[in-house]
């Protein structure tokens, strides 16, 4: 009996020792926590943004260092953690970047104003994991290096939104809304079933065709008027269209309504990417145009403009479920 008790005690001792051995001694550090510095306007603003929205902002891609060990010479060894923009939503591209850092405090504060406005107007589902702001960014190639991002250009990556400085006043005002549109375009791709339904509404043979081939009566609206045929084009729906100044407001509204009916019969809200003489070249071009049109108008406004085109409204309602109800964008 004594031997049995002894063996039980041995097993209990070894079991406790094994459990202690499995207990992690690693101290995990949250490198993305932002610390406040009330004496530094930039750092304090970054802290305020992080506190309110939970999104860190960086002006340097090295975000921290972690102690690894002390080597044989007594020197501390650290692992430096950096932002890696090579990660995509579904892959790793192994792209290398060189950065020209943004160090002007006034420009940094301007960047934080843009970011704060973006976070204010966007739903939480459209928040990136973090923002990284530089003066410019260069993609490094084995043969050549190209400065692709500068003067307000940006890129939306898997975890990080890269922004570059030297913003004009117009960009400061427009960038939050523009970036939100791009974020919607990237996030909406996750809703594959709904997008498949969206893509099935317009017949595949309608994509990339000349409007006059799709509709032999395309020019009926302008024939017999003083307007040249080439006026009748989806480009007239853009406020920058050259013909806006040549029409009275009521005439322009009627003209645009006719164009919407003409392209809306096929379920389209825009022309091709490179020419207004044809329909969108593919479903991706079509989707991008819909998102822009949706974000430009409230639901009531969209229905007023496109409500007489059943295919357009069918596609709109599919996307509305994603953009408004899933992604939380107010339309």
NORWODA-V26843 format. One record per residue. N is the residue number from 1. PSI is psi as a letter, one per 20 degrees, with the letter a starting at -180 (none if undefined). Layout:
((N PSI) (N PSI))
This chain:
((1 h) (2 h) (3 h) (4 g) (5 g) (6 g) (7 h) (8 g) (9 h) (10 g) (11 h) (12 g) (13 g) (14 h) (15 g) (16 h) (17 g) (18 g) (19 g) (20 h) (21 h) (22 i) (23 p) (24 p) (25 j) (26 p) (27 o) (28 p) (29 p) (30 n) (31 i) (32 j) (33 p) (34 p) (35 q) (36 q) (37 n) (38 h) (39 i) (40 o) (41 h) (42 g) (43 h) (44 h) (45 g) (46 g) (47 g) (48 g) (49 g) (50 g) (51 g) (52 h) (53 i) (54 j) (55 o) (56 q) (57 p) (58 q) (59 j) (60 p) (61 i) (62 o) (63 i) (64 r) (65 q) (66 p) (67 p) (68 g) (69 r) (70 p) (71 a) (72 i) (73 i) (74 j) (75 p) (76 p) (77 p) (78 q) (79 p) (80 p) (81 p) (82 q) (83 p) (84 o) (85 j) (86 i) (87 p) (88 a) (89 h) (90 j) (91 r) (92 p) (93 i) (94 k) (95 p) (96 p) (97 q) (98 q) (99 q) (100 o) (101 q) (102 o) (103 i) (104 o) (105 h) (106 g) (107 h) (108 g) (109 h) (110 g) (111 g) (112 h) (113 g) (114 g) (115 g) (116 h) (117 h) (118 g) (119 h) (120 g) (121 h) (122 q) (123 r) (124 h) (125 i) (126 j) (127 p) (128 r) (129 h) (130 r) (131 q) (132 p) (133 p) (134 r) (135 h) (136 r) (137 p) (138 p) (139 p) (140 p) (141 q) (142 h) (143 h) (144 q) (145 p) (146 p) (147 n) (148 h) (149 o) (150 r) (151 l) (152 i) (153 q) (154 r) (155 p) (156 o) (157 a) (158 g) (159 h) (160 p) (161 o) (162 p) (163 q) (164 q) (165 b) (166 l) (167 p) (168 r) (169 h) (170 g) (171 h) (172 h) (173 h) (174 h) (175 g) (176 g) (177 g) (178 g) (179 h) (180 g) (181 g) (182 h) (183 h) (184 g) (185 h) (186 h) (187 h) (188 h) (189 i) (190 i) (191 m) (192 g) (193 g) (194 h) (195 h) (196 g) (197 g) (198 g) (199 h) (200 i) (201 g) (202 p) (203 p) (204 h) (205 i) (206 i) (207 p) (208 j) (209 q) (210 p) (211 h) (212 h) (213 h) (214 h) (215 o) (216 i) (217 k) (218 g) (219 j) (220 h) (221 h) (222 i) (223 p) (224 i) (225 r) (226 j) (227 p) (228 q) (229 g) (230 i) (231 h) (232 n) (233 q) (234 i) (235 h) (236 i) (237 i) (238 p) (239 i) (240 j) (241 p) (242 h) (243 i) (244 g) (245 i) (246 j) (247 q) (248 q) (249 g) (250 g) (251 g) (252 g) (253 g) (254 g) (255 g) (256 h) (257 h) (258 h) (259 g) (260 g) (261 h) (262 g) (263 h) (264 h) (265 h) (266 j) (267 j) (268 q) (269 j) (270 r) (271 a) (272 r) (273 h) (274 i) (275 q) (276 i) (277 i) (278 r) (279 r) (280 p) (281 h) (282 r) (283 h) (284 g) (285 g) (286 g) (287 g) (288 g) (289 g) (290 g) (291 g) (292 g) (293 h) (294 g) (295 i) (296 i) (297 q) (298 r) (299 g) (300 g) (301 g) (302 g) (303 h) (304 h) (305 h) (306 j) (307 h) (308 j) (309 n) (310 h) (311 h) (312 g) (313 h) (314 g) (315 h) (316 g) (317 h) (318 g) (319 h) (320 h) (321 h) (322 g) (323 g) (324 g) (325 h) (326 g) (327 i) (328 k) (329 p) (330 p) (331 none))
